[in-house]
C-alpha cells in the first residue's frame, strides 16, 4: 500500500485489514460501553493488502547439493484477496497506525471466514456476462 512517499509492505502470510466500525448498540437499541465492544472475540473488516503468502523451503538439486541455488523465493498463495471482507480472531490481531489511519495486521491462520462479491469472482473467471 502506497501513500505519498511512504509504502507499507505486508510480509509473509499476514494481511492488512481496515476494521469495520464497531457496533455500539445492540439490535434492541441498548448502548454498549466501549470496553464491551472492544472485547468482542470475532471482528470483521475489509482486506486492504496481503503479503506474498507462506514461504516454501528451497528445493535443492540432490545430485549437486553444494551448488548455490539463486532462485527467487517461492510462496504458497493465500485464499485472501484484496477487497474481501474477513471475519477474524481479534486477539490474534495487532493494531497499527499508518498516516493517521488505524489498521489491523492479522495472520492468515486467524481468518475464520471470507466474503467476496460475486461480481469480482465472475470477473476473475471471465464470466462477467452472467
Steps between C-alpha positions, in 0.01 A plus 500: 500500500648832399405836645705795381871428528451218749420139423362238736611149401320203654729200541451124520154365569369820657205709393433872546137565593302821539275416794130569468339745737409319820134480594429703808136395512331164519216400267245611759662844539710467816826696495806296589802641686822524293670235718235244407516587130880463491489157669309336216690183410408498131514819297482590134659731251597561139828355369722787382825315422642149524848357533643262238397187692659226704871460416592160357838335558761508226507201269859385459647288228570162664785419259699818573401628849810723522381722216353828608136533405427862412135461406226736607325417829182297459177550691182300550225743397227599745125480452457863606483765229495879518141620534373193688306546822662288773380381838800438725604436859555837667750364753730389216515845340739790549384861462722751318464859383617600153456861387242562770282199410458194724557158346526147631764246403360148513664167431344288225430224753287740710250558219179309567283587200531706182220670312566591138269681259361270232578759233874494579505119474322508164743766373791282609362203307416712197128431545387854573213469251298272733 
